[in-house]
Amino acid sequence: MPMSRPAEARAPLFVTMGEPGGIGPEVAVAAYKSLGGVAGNYPLRLVGDAEVFRAYAPLDDEAIVACSRCEGWTPGFADPGNAPAVTAAIAAAVQAALQGLASGIVTGPVQKASLMQAGFEFPGHTEYLQHLTGAKHAVMMLVGGGLRTVPLTIHTAIPDVPSRITKSGIVETARIVLASLARDFSIKHPRLAVAGLNPHAGEEGRLGRAEIETITPAIAELRAQGFAVSGPHPADTLFHAEARARYDAALCMYHDQALIPVKMLAFWEGVNVTLGLPIVRTSPDHGTALAIAGQHKADPRSMIAAIRLAATMADARRH
């Protein structure tokens, strides 16, 4: 695990602007105002082009950590020319967190297509953060409605999912999730449920053999290492209230298997968390919403939830 300096007492949480033409700056400012510039024990700082943030509300200089200026921005449009400003804000926030000058970072949504058009080399935020921090393996977790889910494969086409599911991948991801449940969520004895890939978790091989050949052996290895891991569970019975009471997080095999239940339970308040990093990182679980950007229609609840969770995680890491 790469090292970072312990955060200074009351070091702020840094909130990046994301795509300036999207709703990221708007919900960041709305969340800042709603929370009074403070989340728990931590002051908030908005990181990015100061003019973009101030387009949504008057803000004192203290509220903003100014980074690279945008070339010019229009709500509702993602200009690839602003990619350097978008990535500079992320890099500045990460560097501050690594140096202990920030207690964690909350990232505004980016427009991946626009960044890639400008030559951005990473599929998304998670991979870029892994690169910036030097982390070996970054893991996405979705949090909301009392549920925590982790997709083993993320932006992978459904036909390609089975070949991406490996025993070592399950074991490594599960270990990161379990460590984070203890470190970041203060759960002393974390329990992890693992979903099957196929209907009815393969029904003893009649509906697929991934559970028999890959998932069950991975679970057995984790149990042998002393972890409380159960499964493979049929995904269609894993997320009702009674089932959720039996675990602290669910490791799912693909994107929608993990995201649909969280979005059903907490569409407006879901949070994306990156595990496996030496810093705290959360983000709202929504995109840039270009269609409503600049119209003061964006709902800040997911950003507020992301900021509050980052504060909770930062507190957990101090103990």
C-alpha positions in Angstrom: 0.0 0.0 0.0 1.5 3.4 -0.9 2.1 5.7 2.0 0.5 9.1 2.7 1.1 11.6 5.5 -1.6 11.5 8.3 -4.0 14.4 7.7 -3.4 17.5 9.8 -6.0 18.2 12.5 -9.1 19.6 10.9 -7.5 19.5 7.5 -10.3 20.3 5.0 -12.1 18.0 2.7 -11.4 19.0 -1.0 -14.4 19.0 -3.4 -13.3 19.1 -7.1 -15.4 20.8 -9.7 -15.6 18.0 -12.3 -16.8 18.9 -15.8 -17.4 22.7 -15.7 -20.2 22.4 -18.3 -22.0 19.8 -16.2 -23.8 19.9 -12.9 -20.7 19.2 -10.8 -19.9 22.8 -9.9 -23.5 23.6 -9.2 -24.1 20.7 -6.8 -20.7 21.4 -5.2 -21.6 25.0 -4.4 -25.2 23.9 -3.3 -23.7 21.3 -1.0 -21.2 23.8 0.4 -23.9 26.3 1.1 -26.3 23.7 2.6 -23.6 22.4 5.0 -22.4 25.8 5.9 -18.9 25.1 4.6 -18.3 22.4 7.1 -18.9 18.6 7.3 -18.5 17.1 10.7 -15.0 18.2 11.9 -13.8 19.3 8.5 -14.0 22.6 6.6 -14.8 22.3 3.0 -12.8 23.7 0.1 -13.9 23.8 -3.6 -11.1 22.9 -6.0 -11.0 24.2 -9.5 -11.7 27.3 -11.6 -13.0 30.0 -9.1 -15.1 31.7 -11.8 -16.9 28.4 -12.5 -17.9 28.0 -8.9 -18.8 31.7 -8.5 -21.2 31.5 -11.4 -23.5 29.6 -9.0 -23.1 31.7 -5.8 -20.9 34.4 -4.2 -18.0 32.6 -2.4 -15.2 33.9 -0.2 -11.7 33.3 -1.3 -11.3 31.0 1.7 -13.9 28.6 0.2 -11.9 28.0 -3.0 -8.6 26.4 -3.9 -8.0 27.9 -7.3 -6.5 25.7 -10.0 -6.0 25.9 -13.7 -8.5 28.2 -15.5 -11.0 26.8 -18.0 -10.5 28.1 -21.6 -14.2 29.1 -21.6 -17.1 27.1 -20.5 -20.8 26.8 -21.4 -23.3 25.0 -19.2 -24.6 22.0 -21.1 -21.5 21.4 -23.2 -18.4 19.4 -22.4 -15.5 21.1 -24.1 -12.4 18.9 -24.5 -10.3 22.1 -24.2 -11.2 22.2 -20.5 -9.8 18.7 -19.8 -6.5 20.1 -18.4 -8.4 22.2 -15.9 -10.6 19.2 -14.9 -7.7 16.9 -14.4 -5.6 19.6 -12.7 -8.3 20.0 -10.0 -8.3 16.2 -9.3 -4.5 16.0 -9.2 -4.2 19.0 -6.8 -6.8 17.5 -4.5 -5.0 14.1 -4.5 -1.7 15.7 -3.9 -3.0 17.7 -0.9 -4.5 14.5 0.6 -1.3 12.6 0.1 0.6 15.4 1.9 -1.9 15.4 4.8 -3.2 18.9 3.8 -6.6 17.5 3.0 -8.5 14.9 5.1 -10.1 13.4 1.9 -11.4 14.3 -1.5 -14.9 14.4 -3.0 -14.9 14.5 -6.8 -17.4 16.1 -9.0 -18.6 14.1 -12.0 -16.4 14.2 -15.2 -17.4 13.7 -18.8 -15.2 10.7 -19.8 -15.8 11.1 -23.6 -14.6 14.7 -23.5 -11.5 13.9 -21.5 -10.6 11.0 -23.8 -11.1 13.3 -26.8 -8.4 15.5 -25.2 -6.0 12.6 -24.8 -6.9 11.4 -21.3 -5.4 7.9 -20.9 -7.7 6.5 -18.2 -11.1 4.9 -18.5 -12.4 7.0 -15.6 -11.9 8.6 -12.2 -11.1 5.3 -10.4 -8.2 4.4 -12.7 -6.8 8.0 -12.6 -6.9 8.1 -8.8 -5.1 4.7 -8.7 -2.4 6.2 -11.0 -2.1 9.4 -9.0 -1.8 7.6 -5.6 0.3 4.7 -6.8 -2.3 2.2 -5.4 -1.9 -1.4 -6.5 -5.6 -2.1 -6.9 -8.5 0.4 -6.6 -12.0 -0.9 -5.9 -15.4 0.8 -6.5 -18.0 0.6 -3.8 -21.5 2.0 -4.0 -23.1 3.2 -0.7 -26.8 4.1 -0.1 -30.0 3.1 1.5 -28.1 1.1 4.2 -26.5 -1.0 1.5 -22.9 -1.3 0.3 -22.1 -3.1 -3.0 -18.9 -3.7 -5.0 -18.8 -4.6 -8.7 -16.0 -7.1 -9.4 -16.0 -6.1 -13.1 -17.0 -2.5 -13.8 -17.4 -1.1 -17.3 -17.2 -4.5 -19.0 -19.6 -5.6 -21.7 -21.8 -8.5 -20.5 -20.4 -11.0 -23.0 -16.9 -10.3 -21.6 -17.8 -10.6 -17.9 -17.3 -14.4 -17.4 -13.7 -14.3 -18.7 -12.9 -11.4 -16.3 -14.0 -13.3 -13.2 -11.0 -15.0 -11.7 -10.4 -16.6 -8.3 -7.4 -14.3 -7.6 -9.5 -11.2 -8.6 -12.3 -12.2 -6.2 -9.8 -12.9 -3.4 -7.9 -9.6 -3.9 -11.0 -7.5 -4.2 -12.7 -9.1 -1.2 -9.6 -8.5 1.0 -9.6 -4.8 0.1 -13.3 -4.5 0.8 -13.0 -6.3 4.2 -10.1 -4.1 5.2 -11.9 -1.0 4.2 -15.1 -2.0 6.2 -12.9 -2.2 9.2 -10.7 0.8 8.6 -13.2 3.3 7.0 -16.5 2.1 8.3 -15.4 1.1 11.8 -16.9 -2.4 11.5 -14.9 -4.6 13.9 -15.9 -8.0 12.4 -17.0 -7.3 8.8 -19.1 -9.8 6.8 -19.0 -10.0 3.1 -21.6 -11.7 0.9 -20.6 -12.8 -2.6 -23.1 -13.0 -5.4 -23.2 -15.7 -8.0 -22.9 -14.8 -11.7 -25.6 -17.0 -13.1 -29.4 -17.3 -12.3 -29.9 -19.2 -9.0 -26.1 -19.0 -8.5 -25.7 -21.6 -11.3 -28.1 -24.2 -9.7 -25.3 -26.7 -9.1 -23.8 -26.3 -12.5 -27.0 -26.6 -14.5 -27.1 -22.9 -15.4 -23.4 -22.3 -15.6 -20.2 -23.4 -13.9 -18.6 -20.1 -12.8 -19.8 -20.6 -9.3 -18.4 -24.1 -9.0 -15.1 -23.5 -10.8 -14.2 -19.9 -9.7 -16.4 -18.2 -7.2 -16.8 -21.0 -4.6 -13.0 -21.8 -4.5 -12.3 -18.1 -4.0 -14.8 -18.0 -1.1 -13.2 -21.1 0.4 -9.8 -19.5 0.3 -11.0 -16.3 2.0 -12.7 -18.4 4.7 -9.5 -20.3 5.3 -7.8 -17.0 5.9 -10.3 -16.3 8.6 -12.7 -13.9 6.8 -16.4 -13.9 7.3 -17.5 -14.5 3.7 -20.6 -16.2 2.5 -21.9 -17.3 -0.9 -22.2 -17.6 -3.8 -25.7 -16.2 -3.3 -28.4 -15.9 -6.1 -28.4 -12.2 -6.9 -32.2 -12.0 -7.0 -32.5 -12.9 -3.3 -29.5 -11.0 -2.0 -30.9 -7.5 -1.6 -34.2 -7.6 0.3 -34.2 -6.2 3.8 -33.9 -9.5 5.6 -30.9 -10.6 3.4 -29.2 -7.2 3.8 -29.2 -7.7 7.6 -26.8 -10.7 7.2 -23.9 -8.9 5.7 -22.0 -5.5 5.7 -21.2 -5.4 2.0 -22.0 -7.5 -1.1 -19.4 -8.3 -3.8 -21.2 -8.6 -7.1 -19.9 -10.0 -10.4 -20.8 -7.1 -12.8 -21.8 -3.5 -12.9 -25.6 -3.6 -13.0 -25.8 -6.4 -10.4 -24.1 -4.0 -7.9 -25.6 -0.6 -9.0 -29.2 -1.4 -9.5 -30.0 -2.3 -5.9 -28.3 0.9 -4.5 -30.0 3.1 -7.1 -33.4 1.5 -6.2 -32.9 2.2 -2.5 -31.2 5.6 -2.7 -31.3 7.0 -6.2 -30.8 10.6 -5.0 -28.4 9.9 -2.2 -26.1 7.2 -3.5 -22.3 7.6 -3.1 -19.4 6.2 -5.0 -16.4 5.3 -2.8 -13.0 4.2 -4.0 -11.4 1.6 -1.8 -7.7 0.5 -1.8 -6.3 4.1 -1.9 -4.1 5.6 0.7 -6.6 8.6 0.8 -10.3 9.0 1.4 -12.2 9.5 -1.8 -16.0 9.7 -2.4 -18.2 11.1 -5.2 -21.8 11.5 -5.9 -23.3 8.5 -7.8 -24.4 10.4 -10.8 -23.0 11.8 -14.0 -22.6 15.3 -15.5 -26.3 15.7 -16.5 -25.4 18.1 -19.3 -29.1 18.4 -20.2 -29.9 20.3 -17.0 -26.6 22.0 -16.3 -26.8 25.7 -15.5 -30.6 25.7 -15.0 -30.5 25.4 -11.2 -32.4 22.1 -11.4 -29.6 19.8 -10.2 -30.3 17.9 -7.0 -27.3 18.2 -4.6 -28.4 15.4 -2.2 -25.9 12.8 -3.6 -23.1 15.4 -3.3 -24.1 16.2 0.2 -24.2 12.5 1.1 -20.7 12.0 -0.5 -19.3 14.9 1.5 -20.8 13.5 4.8 -19.5 10.0 4.1 -16.0 11.4 3.4 -16.1 13.1 6.7 -17.2 9.9 8.5 -14.4 7.9 6.8 -11.8 10.6 7.6 -12.9 10.3 11.3 -12.6 6.5 11.2 -9.1 6.7 9.8 -8.0 8.9 12.7 -8.9 6.2 15.3 
